[in-house]
Amino acid sequence: MGMKKNIAVILGDGIGPEVTRQSIKVLDAVAEKFRHEFRYQYGLMGADAIDKTGNPLPDETLDICMQSDAILFGAIGHPKYDNDPSAKVRPEQGLLKMRKELGLYANLRPIKLFDELLGASSIKPEILKGADILFFRELTGDIYFGEKGRKNDGDTAFDVAEYSRYEVERIARKAFEAARTRRKKLCSVDKANVLETSRLWREVVQKVAKEYPDVEVEHQFVDATAMLLIKDPRRFDVVVTANLFGDILTDEASQIAGSMGMLASASIGDGTGVYEPIHGSAHDITGKGVANPLASILSAALLLDISFGMKAESEVVISAVDKVLKAGFRTRDIADAQTPANKILGTDAMGEEVLKFL
């Protein structure tokens, strides 16, 4: 029997609409193949929402998200806000509010290298081959959500990093459970030699680890982890870390996969999950038809697996992406000097190739 599911779609800003439309085509193809029914409701968010409503996350959009079974997300952001530090309303405020309202405390970022893209990374192939990392980034605490402001007539700025024990416990348990299904290795990343929040983080992870004696645990400082990700990425299996550290480390780890255009993510908690590529709005290529849609398509695969429990359907999508890469097709961000010109595709054409293999 097929399933009926409601998917909230936030196209967002920049290349968000371009890549997300390809994901929707893939989801429609999966629904047809497996006799499911996916219904979509669209909402505004980000710079687009500010321009049209003055609000980065209108109540109507939040209502759509709350009533959906999963959320497919494009990207938000615009240079006019990035370049104006004094802006009181910003696209990112909508994203942070959505995470809070939906209780999205865990961001999952699989860093898995397709063998066909070994040459796309700036890291040596012999170091990269076989790398497969799953990051758990805490999403609703840390410096992003702490008190912030200015003092001394605006000459001094402050951002307060804060964590509660329960926030660390819940993300740690998610990571340990995932480690049990993989290589049973977990690396917890902190800066416990300097930061009090990190000392609490390490204390809590050590306590939770006692519940998972079958999982090997190591603790690394964030600066050492940044070095080891490039030196020896294969040493990592599951990595769990705080909001700020996770934001930086997962962007660094995009080089393992060759491009941000290949990396999917899932933001989950105890309710509706959000699925999005990690690459951002990329306004420098917006409207040019060259954006890589594969990260968005792989995010749709995560949606099928995690929110809908459709493991077979998810694997079909991932397999289709793998076959497209094996066939030699590339978008320009993952092409190299050996890629024939007729194999370098734009956004729509790459999406069509995935559909063919589906």
N, C-alpha and C positions, 0 to 999 in steps of 0.2 A: 504494500500500500504506500502510495506517495504521501508526502507530508506537505502541509500548508504552513508557510512561515511569512512573517511580516519583517521587512528589512527597511530601516530608516537609512536614507541616503543623504549625506552632506557633501556636495560637490566641492564647496569651498572656493579657494582663491587660486590664481596662477594656473599651473598645469593640473591642479586637482580635478576639474571637470573633464579634461582630456583623458587622463588615465583611468578615472573611475568609470567612465562610459564603457571602456573596454572590459572592465571587471564585470559590469552588469551584463554585457553580452555573453561573457563566459558563464555567469550564474544562470542566465536564461538557457544556455545550451545544456548545462548540467541538469536543470529542472526538466527539460524536455527528455533528456536521455534517461533519467531515473524516475520520471513521472511525478515530480514534485511540483508544487505551485509556490512561487515566490512573488510576493506583492510588495511594491515599493512605495514609500512616502518620502517626499523630498522636503528638506528644511534648509534655511539659510544659516550661515555661521561665518565668522571671521570678518575680513575687510569688506567682503561683499555684503554681509549683513549690516555692518556699520554704515556703509554707503546708502543702503536701502531703508534701514529702520533706525539707525543711530545706536543699535545694541549689538554687540558681537555674538550674543547668544539669545535671540528672541525667545520669549516664553513658549510660543507656538512650536518652535524647533525642539525645545526641551521636552515638551509634551509628546511630540512625535517619537522622540528617542525613548522616553520612559515607557511608551506603549508598544515598542517594537521587540522583536525576538533577537535582533542583532543590528548593529550600526556599521554601515560601510562609509568610510570617511576618506575624503580626498586630501586636502592640505589647506592650511590657512597661513596668512601672512602677506605683507605688502611692504615694499621698500619705503613708501612714504611714512610708515609708522616706525620702521627700523631706524630711519634717519632722523627721527624727531623724538629725542629723549623726553621732551616735555608733554607729549601726547597723553591726555588723561584717559582716553578710551582706546584700547588696543585690541587687535584680533586675538592675541594669545589669552586675553582675559576670558574669552568665550570657551576656549579649550580647558583652562584651569577650572572654570565653573562647572563645565560638563563632567569633568573627572570627579569633582567633589559631589555633585548632585547624584551621579550614578554610582558613587562608591567604587570608582575604578582605581584600586590601589596597587595593581600589579601590571606592569608593562612587560610583555614577553617579546623578545626579539631573537628569532632564530638566525644565526650566522652560519649558513651552510653554503659551501662552495660547490657549484657545478663544475665538474672536471673540465668541461669545454671552455671555461672562463679562466683557467689557470694563467693564461697570458694577459688577461685584462687588468690584473692587479700589478701594482708597483713592487710587490713583495715577490721574492724568488719562488718559482713553482715548487721546488723541492721542500721549501719550508711550509708552503700552504697546503699541499695535497693531503686530503683527508681531514682537514679542519672542519669541525662541526660543534658549534657552541650555542647554548641556549641561555640568553641573558634574562634575568628577572630584575627589573628596575622598579623600586618603590616609587609610587606616583603621587601620593597625596600629602606628603610631609616634606621635611627638609627646608632648605633656604627659600624655595619657591613659594611656600605657603606661610612662612613665618612673618613676624612683624617687620615692616620695612619703612624707611622714611629718610628725611633730611633733618639736620640740626645745624647750629652755629651759622645761622643765616644762609643755609643751603650749601655751605662749604664742606660739610661732612655728611656722608651717606651711610646708612646701615641696613643690613638684611640679616635677620635672625634665623639661624638654623635650629630646628627643634624636632625631636622625635619622642614619641611615647612608646612604652614597652609593647603594648598590644599591636602597634603599627609594624614593629619589627617582627614580632612573632608571626603575624598572619602572612607576611611576604616570605618569611623564612620557611614556613610550612609548605607553601606553594612550591618553593624551589626544591625542598627535600623530596616532596612527592614526585616531582618531575625527574629528579636525579635517580630515583628508584626505577624508573622506566627506561633509563638510558645506561650510562656506564658507571653509575653509582659513585660519581665524584662531584663534589660541590666545593666551589671556591667562594668565600665570602670576602668582599672587598670593602675596606674602610680606611680611616686615617687615625687609628686608635692611639698612635703615639703623640698626637697633637690635639684632637678634637674630643670633647666630652660626649657629643652625640655618637661618635664612632665607638667610644668606650662602652656606652650602653648597647650599641649595635652588636659589638663583639660578644659582650656578656650574654645577651639574649640568644644569639645564634648558637653559642656554646651550650646553652641550656636546652634549646630545642634539639640540638644534635643528638642528645642522649636518647631521644625518642626514635632515632633512626640509626641504630648501631651498624646497619649494613651499608651506610653511605660514608665514604671517605671524605673528610672535611679538611680544608686548609684555609687559613686566613692570610690575606695579602693586603699590603698597603696599596692605595690607589695609584701612586706614582710607579711602584714596581710592576703593578698589573699593566699599566699603559706600555711599559717597556716590553714585558713578556708577551703581550698580545701580538706584537710585531716580531719578536725574536723566536717565539715558539708557540704559535696559536693552538697547536694540537694537544698541548698539555691541559687545556681547559675543556670541560664538559658543560656543567651548569654553573653559572656565575650569578650571585645575588648581591645587590648593592643598593645604596641609597639613591635618591632622586637625582641630585646634581652629578655625582660620580657616574651613574648609569647613563645620563644624557650624553656626557662627554665620551665615555668608553665605547658606547655602541656606535657613535658616529665614527670613532677611530676604527672600530672593527669592520666598518663598511668596506675598508680596503681589502679585507680578507676575501670578501665576496666579489671584489672587482669594481663595484659601483654601488652608490646608494640606490640606484635604480633597480637593484635586485633584492632589496631587503624589505620584508614584510614585518608587520608588528601587530600584536593584539593587546588591548588594554582591558583587563578583566577585573572583576571583584566578586560580589555575591549576586549580581543581577545581570543586566544587559551588557554585552561586550562591544567594544569598538575596535574596528579593524582598519588599518591604514598603512600605506607605505611610509618609510621614515624620511623620505627625501625632501619634504617641504614643498613650498609653492613655486620655487624656481622661476621667478618672473623674467629672468634673462632669456629663457627659451619659450615663454608662454606664447601660444598662438602660432608657433613655427612648425608644429606637427612632428617634432623630433623627440619628444619625451619618451622615456622607456616605461611602458605600461606593466612590465613584468612584476615589479614589486607590488603594485596594486592588485594584479591578478593572483599573486601568491598570498596576499592578504585575504582575498576572497576564499582561497583554499583553507586558510586558517579559520575563517568564519564558519565554513562548512564543518570543519572538524571539531572545533572547540565549542561553539554555540549550538550547533545543530546535531552534533554527534554523528555526522555523515563522513565517517572515515574513508570509505571506498570512494565517495564522490570527491573528497579532498585529494586523495592520491591520484585520481584520474587527471585532475587539474595540474598537479605538480608534474606528473608524467608527461603531459602535453607540453609544458614549458621545457622540460628536459629534452624532448624530441625536437622541438623547435631549435634549441641551441645545438643539438647534435647535427641537425641539418645545415648548420652554418649560418643561420640568420642572426643578425645583431642589430641593435640600435647603436647610434654613434658613440654612446658612453661606454659600451662594452666591446666595441670593435677595436681591432689592432691593425698593424701594418699588413698583415697577411689576409685580412678580410676582403674578399672581392667586393667591388663597388655595388654590384647587383644584389649582394646579400645584406647590405646596410639599409635597414628599413625605418620608416617613420612610425609614429604611434599607432595609427589605424592599421597599417599593413602588418605590423608585428602582432597586433591583436587578432587579425584575420588568420595569421599562421597558427596561432594557438587554437583558434576555433576549428581549423582544419584537422588538427591532431586530436581534438576532442571527438 
